[in-house]
Amino acid sequence: MRVKDGVGAYGEEIAVRRLEEDGLRILARNWRCPAGELDIVAEEGDVVVVCEVKTRSGLGFGSGLEAVTREKGARLRRLALAWLEANGRRGRPMRIDVIAVHRRPDEPPRVEHVRGAF
């Protein structure tokens, strides 16, 4: 496993724990289709929540939140609609969240969760 992949997997695990602590139910992780991948698909009440997770070990490349552009948001929306269709949930309310996980040595990770980012 590449270091980048290990950092990403770590961040996704932290994000899943935070979502579950906040009462969301995880429906899928790393869901793939020909158009791309969704990191986490969860459910909060009757709303399907697609979460893009960005993990950073430092701020040399900016914060994780800054890494998710409008173009990425539009792609996430297309992927979210594909997930809804593939899972028989077309027409369900949906939102797209971004979760940034910042990790530093000898400190607990810092999690920023932006609900309804797109």
For each residue, the residues with C-beta under 8 A, 3 or more apart:
1: 5 6 9
2: 5 6
3: 6 7
4: 7 8
5: 1 2 8 9
6: 1 2 3 9 10
7: 3 4 10 11 55 57 103
8: 4 5 11 12 53 55
9: 1 5 6 12 13
10: 6 7 13 14 55 101 103
11: 7 8 14 15 53 54 55 64 99 101 103 109
12: 8 9 15 16 29 30 39 40 53 55
13: 9 10 16 17
14: 10 11 17 18 55 101 103 109 111
15: 11 12 18 19 39 40 51 53 99 101 111
16: 12 13 19 20 26 29 40
17: 13 14 20 21
18: 14 15 21 22 99 111 113
19: 15 16 22 24 26 40 42 49 51 99
20: 16 17 23 24 25 26
21: 17 18
22: 18 19 113
23: 20 44
24: 19 20 42 43 44 49
25: 20 42 43 44
26: 16 19 20 29 40 41 42
27: 41 42 43 48 87
28: 31 38 40 41 83 87
29: 12 16 26 39 40 41
30: 12 37 38 39
31: 28 37 38 41 83
32: 36 37
33: 36 37 79 82 83 86
34:
35: 75 78 79 82
36: 32 33 75 79
37: 30 31 32 33 79
38: 28 30 31 41 50 52 76 79 80 83
39: 12 15 29 30 51 52 53
40: 12 15 16 19 26 28 29 50 51 53 99
41: 26 27 28 29 31 38 48 49 50 51 80 83
42: 19 24 25 26 27 48 49 51
43: 24 25 27 46 47 48 49
44: 23 24 25 47 49
45:
46: 43 92 93
47: 43 44 92 93 94 95
48: 27 41 42 43 80 83 84 89 92 93 94 95
49: 19 24 41 42 43 44 94 95 96 97
50: 38 40 41 76 79 80 83 94 95 96 97
51: 15 19 39 40 41 42 96 97 98 99
52: 38 39 68 72 76 96 97 98 99 117
53: 8 11 12 15 39 40 64 98 99 100 101
54: 11 64 65 67 68 98 99 100 101
55: 7 8 10 11 12 14 64 100 101 102 103
56: 59 61 62 63 64 100 101 102 103
57: 7 103 104
58: 61 104
59: 56 62 63 102
60:
61: 56 58 67
62: 56 59 66 67
63: 56 59 66 67 100 102 112
64: 11 53 54 55 56 67 68 98 99 100 101 102 112
65: 54 68 98 100 112 114
66: 62 63
67: 54 61 62 63 64 72
68: 52 54 64 65 72 73 98 117
69: 72 73
70: 73 74 118
71: 74 75
72: 52 67 68 69 75 76
73: 68 69 70 76 77 96 117 118
74: 70 71 77 78 118
75: 35 36 71 72 78 79
76: 38 50 52 72 73 79 80 96 118
77: 73 74 80 81 96 118
78: 35 74 75 81 82
79: 33 35 36 37 38 50 75 76 82 83
80: 38 41 48 50 76 77 83 84 94 96
81: 77 78 84 85 94
82: 33 35 78 79 85 86
83: 28 31 33 38 41 48 50 79 80 86 87 89
84: 48 80 81 87 89 90 91 92 94
85: 81 82 89 90
86: 33 82 83
87: 27 28 83 84
88:
89: 48 83 84 85 92
90: 84 85
91: 84
92: 46 47 48 84 89
93: 46 47 48
94: 47 48 49 50 80 81 84
95: 47 48 49 50 115 116
96: 49 50 51 52 73 76 77 80 116 117 118
97: 49 50 51 52 113 114 115 116 117
98: 51 52 53 54 64 65 68 113 114 117 118
99: 11 15 18 19 40 51 52 53 54 64 111 112 113 114
100: 53 54 55 56 63 64 65 111 112 114
101: 10 11 14 15 53 54 55 56 64 109 110 111
102: 55 56 59 63 64 109 110 111 112
103: 7 10 11 14 55 56 57 107 109 110
104: 57 58 107 110
105:
106:
107: 103 104 110
108:
109: 11 14 101 102 103
110: 101 102 103 104 107
111: 14 15 18 99 100 101 102
112: 63 64 65 99 100 102
113: 18 22 97 98 99
114: 65 97 98 99 100 117
115: 95 97
116: 95 96 97
117: 52 68 73 96 97 98 114
118: 70 73 74 76 77 96 98
